[in-house]
Amino acid sequence: MKKCAGGGEALYGIGVFGALVYFLQHAHTLMQGVVGIIEAILWPAVFVYKALELLKF
């Protein structure tokens, strides 16, 4: 059987790349740049958590 992958991975990659560009543009120090890289990787988890918190799940 042929397995078809969804476009979620590509969408996630584009989101991480966009977040990385955003956070690095606003970093003024090296430490802020490092924290920006970590935030760019973790932002989807925080987004989902906040969305579920608002929806009271």
PyMOL commands that set and color helices and strands:
alter all, ss='L'
color gray80, all
select helices_A, chain A and resi 8-25+30-55
alter helices_A, ss='H'
color red, helices_A
deselect
rebuild
show_as cartoon
